[in-house]
Amino acid sequence: MGGFFNRDKIPFVPVVYEHAAALIGVTPSKMARSAELIVKGQLRAYELYGHDLITVGIDIYNVEAEALGCPVQYFDDEAIPAIAGPIVSCPADLARLRVPDPEHDGRLPLLLDAASRVREVIGSEVAVGAAMVGPFTLAALLRGYENFILDLLTAPDFAGALLDFAAEVGLAVGTAMIKRGLSISINESWITPPLLSPELYQRFAFPREKGLIASLKAAGAASVGLISGGNTTPIVDWLVQTGSSILMADYGTDLVAYKAKARAAGIVLRGSIQARVVETGPKELIAAQAREVLAKGAPGGGFILGCGVVPYGAPPENVLYLKQVLAAYMAEHGGIA
């Protein structure tokens, strides 16, 4: 991935999932079930924003779980598809599960096809990757979040076995992405304190993430990002040891400390303004947050500016304004610093 980034500038990386559906006038649920619409939406977003990294996905936490048998609810409005409920209630349920075949099961082939087609069209201009769910988050989806957290405390062997299975799923999906020349974005939404304590993260999530990333890199992955929103400052000392190529520091993290730790580990850091601010504005607040994030994270390079996942209804002019603020900052500072 690094070869696509101009080292003399700060990459602009808004994450466009459901927002791509809005850009072509369809619902997220409709796009989520059509490779053609995913391709159309992602290409429209790139045409409009010219961002520096494309990660293809829509309802990024559902695809693997659905392929394993979790029911997914689809909607007629702008709501994002959602898992209807867990499917693992005991060790016997886990024993019945099999790692899905990314080429044939559920919507995994659809996602891989869409990402490959986007890469075929614009991959010579910009890095293109795909989103997958992380092992901790997938395990929590399969078991149910509250039950899974309780398992970590009262049935650690069962919880560990479920996590190991989820990591196997991740390796299968990630390997299929590697075969298509895609970079990988591992999304772990439920590792962020206070959803998970730093102690439980270190014991349960960290070793599976580190092992998965190492396996993906051994399989040929050029770039593997580990992405989690919220304030992950309490677990940053572990995140920088996962082997991830890119980490995300959401708005409100201790960005100065985060940047120092990421840089020492040779990891690119993506700093973000609040996604809701991109949706609601005003432009003065977009500029203020962007300049705050840039002042803390940009000096010394190894930094990407983002805004989290762009909301479905975010006005395109607000996304473009964020890009303008970044351009102005780089002009003032002679590039990356």
N, C-alpha and C positions, 0 to 999 in steps of 0.2 A: 504493500500500500504506500509506503513511504516514497516510492519513486514517482508517484503522481503528485505529491505535494511540492509546491515551489517553496524551497527553504528560505526564500527572501520575503515570504508573506505569511500571514496568519490564516490558515484555512477557515472557511466559513461553512459550518456544518449544521444547519437545521435538520432535525430528523423528521422525515416526511413519511408518515404511515397513512392514517385515516384522512389527513389533510389532502392527500392526493386524490381521494374520492371526491372531495368538495370541488377540487379544481376542474374535474370533468363532469360535475353535476350528477353524481350517483351517491348512493348510501354506502357506508363502510361495509355493511353486510352483503350488498350486491357485489362490490369490488372483491371482497374476501373470497368469493367463490368463482372468480373469473380471472384466469391468467391474462386474458386479453385486456381487461380493464386495469389490472395492476400495472401492466406494461404501459398502457396509455397514460395512466395517472402519473407514474414515475417519470416518464419522458416529458410530460407537460410540466411537471414540477422543475425538472432540470432546465427545460427551455426558459422557464420564467425566472428561476432563482440563480441558475448557474453555480450551484453549490459544489463543494470540493470533495464530497464523499456521498455516495448513494447507498443507502441500506434498504433493501427491498423487504417489505413486510406490511401487514395490516394489523390483525389481531394477534400480536406476536406471542402472547402467552397461551394461546389456545391450540395451536396447530399440532404440536406433539401430543398433548393430552387427548385431543380429539382422535388422533390416529391410534391411540391406545384404548379408546372406547368411551372417553368422557363425552356426554352429550353437550352440544353447544347450542346456545340460543342465538338466533339471528333476528334482526329487527327491521322494521320498515322505515325507521327514522335515522337520525344521525348517531344513534347509540352504537357503540362498538360491540361486536359479538362477544358473548361471555360464556364461560363454563357453567353449566346448569347445576353441577354437583360432583362430588368426588366418587371414585369407584373402588377405592381400596379401604376396606374396613378391618382387615385382619391379615395375618401372614399368608393365609390360604389364597386370598385375593391377589396378593403380590406374586405368589408362586404361579398363578395362572397367566400372568402377563408375559408377553414376549416383545422383545425389541422390534419396533416397526421397521418395515422396509421402506426407506425414503423414496424409492422408485415406484412404489405401488400403493402405499397405505395412506388413507385419508387425503388431506390436502397437501401433504408433503410434496408429491410430484408437481402439483400446481405451483407451489411456491418456488421450487427449484427451476421449473420451466420459465416462470415469469422473470426470475432474477437472471437466468441465463440469457433470455431474450433482451433484457435491458442491457446487459453487458455486451451483447453482440452489436447493439446499436451505438452505444456511447462509451464502451469500455476502453477505447483508444484515447479518450479525452479525460476520463475521470475514473477514479477507483469505484468499483461496484461490488457490494457485498450483500449478504442476506442476514436476517435476524433469526436467532434461535433462543429457546428458553434455557436458563441455567438449571443445574441439577437440584439446587435447594428449592427454587421456585416450582419446578415441575413436581418434585416430591410433595410439596405442600398442596399443589393443585390436585394431585391424585388422591391424597389422604384427607384433604380438608385442613385449612390452616390451623385452626385451634386444636384439632386432634393431633396434628403433626407436632406442634410445639409441645403438647403434653407428652407425646411419644419420646421426644428428645430427652425428657426428664425422667419418665417412668419406664420406657421400653426402648432404651438406646440401641439395642441390637436390631430390633425391628426397624427403627428409624434409619439406622446405618445401612441396612440392607436395601431399604427403599431408595436412599440416596445413591447407593452404588448402582442400582438399576437405572436411576435417572441419569447418572453419568454415562452409562452404556448407551442409553438413547441419544444423549448429546454427541457421543463419539460417532455413532452411526449417521446422524443427521449432518454433523460437521464434516465428516469424511465425504459425504455426497456433495457438499458445497465445495470442498477442496477440488474434487474431480472436475468441477465446472469452472475453476479459476476464480471463485468468489472469496472475498474476505469474509470474516465471520464476526458477528456481534452477538455475544452471549449476554442475555438480559436476565438479571437477578433482582427482581423488584422487592423480594421479601427478606433480604438479608440486612436491611438498613435498621439500625437502632432507632426507636425502641421496639420495633417489630421482632427483632432478634438481638439478644444480648451479645456483646463482644466475646464473652466467654464461650457461648454456644456457637457463635460464628467460627471461632478459632478451632473448636473441637470437631464440628460436624461439616460446615460448608466449605471452609478453606481448603482442607486436604482434597476434597472432591473437585473443586474448581481448579486447583493447582494441577492435579493429575490429569484432568480433562484437557486443559490448555497445553500441557506438555505432550499429551498424546496427539492432539491436533497438529501441533507444530512438527512433531515427528512424522506425521502423515503428509506434511508438505504445506501446511497453512503458512501463507506469507504474513498474515496479520490476524490476530485474535483479540478483539476488544471485550472487556468485562464491564458491563454497564449497569449501574444501579442508581436510581434517583434518591432524593432525600439527603440528609446529613450523614454521610458515611465517615466523617472525620474520626469517630471512635474506633473504626476498624481499618483505617488507612495503612497502618503498619503491616497488616496482613495482606491487604489488597495489593500492595506494591510487590509482594513476594509470590503472587499467583503466576507470574510469567506473562501477564496480559501485555499486549502491545499498546493499548489505549485504555485509560480509565476516565471516568466521568466524575467531576466535582460539581454537584448541583449548586444552585444559588443558595447561599446561607451556610455553606461549608467554610472551614478555615482554609481559604484558598491559598494563602501564602505558605502555610505549613504543608498543605497538600502538594503544591507545586514543587517545593523543595524536596519532598520525599520521592515524588514521581521522577523528578529529574535525576536524582541520585541513583534511581533504579533503571534509568534509561527508558522510561515510559512516557509516551505522549499523553498530555492531560487535556481533556475537553472541559472547559468551563462554560457555564450556561447562565443566561438570565432566566427569569421565571417564564414558563410557557404561557401562563395566564396573562402576563403582561403583553406578550406578543398578540394575544387575542383581543384584549380590551384596551391596550394603550394606557394613557396617551403617549405620543411620541416622545415627550420630554422624559417620561419614566423609562421608556425603552432605552433612550440614550444614556440616562443616568446609570441604569443597571449595567449596560454594556461597558461604559467607561470604567465603572468600578471593577468589574470582572477583569477587564483588560489590564488595568493598572496593577492588579494583584497577580495575574497569571501570565501575562504576555512576556515580561522581561526575560531575556535569555533564550527565547524560542521554545520549541517542544510543546506548543500550545495551540489549541483549536478553540474557536468561539462557536458556541451553539446556543440553543434555546430550549433544550429538552425536546419532547415530541410536540411538533406544531399542532395545535388543536384543529379539529375539523373546520370550525368556523372562523379561524383566524383570517383577518383581511390580508390578502397578498401584499398590499402596500406596506403593512407593518413589518412583514418579513424582509421586504426589500429595504425598508428604512434601517433595520438592524444591519443589513449588509453595508449600507451607506455609512453608518456610524463606524463600522470596522474599517472601511476604506479611508475615512477621514483620520482615524487614529493612526493607521499605518503611514499615511502621508505626513502626519505631524511628527512621527517617531522614526522615520526612515526605514520602515519595514516592520520587522518582528519585535523589536525592543520598545 
